[in-house]
């Protein structure tokens, strides 16, 4: 229903810092646990390159339980 608690992403958005959230692991409840990355203002391209590199290292492949039905 949401992308998470606004307390966690609201300040970054208000300050014009681009953010990206990547899945990192799967919790006991079957839902993904994520890691949030933030970049310098107006540097969305840099953030996306870093996010792509992190994603390649993490290699998250699990699917949340609610998507495997």
C-alpha positions as CSV (number, residue, x, y, z in Angstrom):
1,X,0.0,0.0,0.0
2,X,3.0,2.3,0.3
3,X,6.7,2.6,-0.2
4,X,7.4,2.8,3.5
5,X,7.2,5.1,6.4
6,X,7.4,8.8,5.2
7,X,9.7,9.5,8.1
8,X,12.4,7.5,6.3
9,X,12.1,8.9,2.8
10,X,10.3,12.3,3.3
11,X,13.3,14.3,4.4
12,X,15.4,13.1,1.4
13,X,12.6,14.0,-1.0
14,X,12.1,17.5,0.5
15,X,15.8,18.2,0.3
16,X,15.9,17.1,-3.4
17,X,18.2,14.1,-2.7
18,X,17.4,11.3,-5.1
19,X,16.8,8.0,-3.4
20,X,16.5,4.4,-4.5
21,X,15.4,1.3,-2.5
22,X,16.7,-2.1,-3.4
23,X,15.7,-5.5,-2.0
24,X,18.4,-7.0,0.1
25,X,17.1,-10.1,1.8
26,X,13.8,-11.9,2.6
27,X,12.3,-11.6,6.1
28,X,10.8,-14.4,8.1
29,X,7.3,-13.2,7.0
30,X,8.3,-13.7,3.3
31,X,8.5,-10.0,2.5
32,X,11.6,-8.3,1.2
33,X,14.0,-6.3,3.4
34,X,15.4,-3.4,1.5
35,X,18.4,-1.0,1.6
36,X,17.9,2.6,0.8
37,X,20.5,4.6,-1.1
38,X,20.6,8.3,-1.5
39,X,22.6,10.5,-3.8
40,X,23.6,14.1,-4.1
41,X,21.0,16.6,-5.4
42,X,20.4,16.4,-9.1
43,X,22.6,13.3,-9.5
44,X,20.0,10.7,-10.4
45,X,22.2,9.1,-13.0
46,X,25.0,8.6,-10.5
47,X,22.6,7.1,-8.0
48,X,21.2,4.7,-10.6
49,X,24.7,3.6,-11.5
50,X,25.6,3.0,-7.9
51,X,22.3,1.2,-7.3
52,X,23.0,-1.0,-10.3
53,X,26.4,-1.9,-9.0
54,X,25.0,-2.7,-5.5
55,X,22.2,-4.8,-7.1
56,X,24.9,-6.8,-9.0
57,X,26.8,-7.6,-5.8
58,X,23.7,-8.4,-3.7
59,X,22.1,-10.6,-6.3
60,X,18.7,-10.7,-4.6
61,X,16.7,-13.5,-6.2
62,X,14.0,-14.4,-3.7
63,X,10.5,-13.6,-4.5
64,X,8.1,-12.3,-1.7
65,X,5.6,-15.0,-0.6
66,X,2.6,-13.0,-1.8
67,X,4.0,-13.0,-5.4
68,X,4.7,-16.7,-5.6
69,X,1.1,-17.9,-5.2
